[in-house]
Amino acid sequence: MSADGDCRLTDFARECDLSLRQLERRFRAQVGITPRLFANVIRFRSVFDRLNGHERPDLASLANDAGYFDQSHMNRDFHRFLGLSPSAYLTQLRGLIGAPPGQEDEATCRVVTRRAPAP
């Protein structure tokens, strides 16, 4: 069943010949998370993968195509799973990709040392 996380759990439980509660218990025992959270991760991942392939993505269309109610609904998942908005993520991604070869370490990791005062 491939729906990019867009599925009704009651339909899925019926297909598995289980009650919704049985499905939730068995799924959590086997996977470690609830089926709803798993579906949210899969849906988020589908948008995340599509974002990486676009120079200037239409976020509202991506959200709609993935089954989100609206773009703000998708933004909440970005904050939940990445701690960033989609725009902030893209800005950071472009910043990492745009760093000149060999200088990405300098830009992201600077070590500050203090010298002991001269005696």
N, C-alpha and C positions, 0 to 999 in steps of 0.2 A: 504494500500500500504506500504509494508515493503521493503526498499531497502538500509537500513543503510545510508541514505542521498545521495545515488548514483542514481540520477534520472535527467531526462531532464525536465526542467520546461515547455518547449513548449508542451511536451507530456502530462504532468500533467494538464496543462491548457486545452488542447484538451479533456482529459478525463472528466474534470469538465464542459465542454461546455462553456468555458470562453476564452476571449482573454488573452494574457500574461499580458497585463497592468491591466485588470480587476482582474485577479488572484492576482497580486502583491498588488493592492490597498485593496482588500478584506482581503487578508492574513495579511497585515500589520495592518489593522483596528482591526482584531480579535485577532491576536497573539502578535502584538507589534514590530515585526521584519520582515524583508523581507523573502520570501520563500528561497532565495539562502543562506542567513545567517543561517536560520533554518536547511537547508540541510547540511551546513558545520558543525554546532554544532552536528547534529545527526551522521555524518560520524566521526567526532572527538571522540564523545562519544563511538562509536563502537570500535575504536582503544584503547581508554583509558580503557574500560572494559576488553579488551583482554590482555592489558599490565599487569593488576593487577593479572592475573592468570598465568603468566610465570615467571620462575626464570631467564632465559637468553633468552629473546625474540629476534627473527630475525626481526629487525625493517623494513628492506626492504620488507620482505614478508608481514608483517602486513600492511604496507603502500599500497602495491600492492593489497592485499585482500580487503582493504577498499575502493579501487577505486581512490587512489591518483596517480598522474602521476609518482612520485618517492618519495624517502624517504625525500628529502629536502622540497618537497611540504608539506608533513606531519609535518616536523619540524617547518615550518612556522605557521601552525595551532596550534601547541603546544605553540609556543611563543605568538601567538595571544590570546589564551584562558587561558593559565597557566602562561605565562611569563618565561617558562623554556623549555629546550630541553627535548626530551624523556629520554635521558640518565641522565640528571640532576634530572628529576622527579623520576626516578627509584632509583637513589642514595639517594635522600631524603627519599623516601618511605622505602627503606631498612634500612636507619639510624633510622627511627622512629620505625620500627618493631623490629630492633635489640637492642634497648635500654632495659637494665634490668628493670624488673617491679619495679615501684616506683621511678626510677631515671630519667624517661623521663621528669619530671617537672624540675628537677635540670639542665638537659642539655639544655633545651630550654628557661627557664625563670629564670634569675638571677637578683635579685634586689640589686642594689648598693645603700647603704645609706651613708651619710656623717654625722659624729658626729660634733656637734658644738665644737669649740676649748674650752678647759678647761679654766675657768677664772683665 
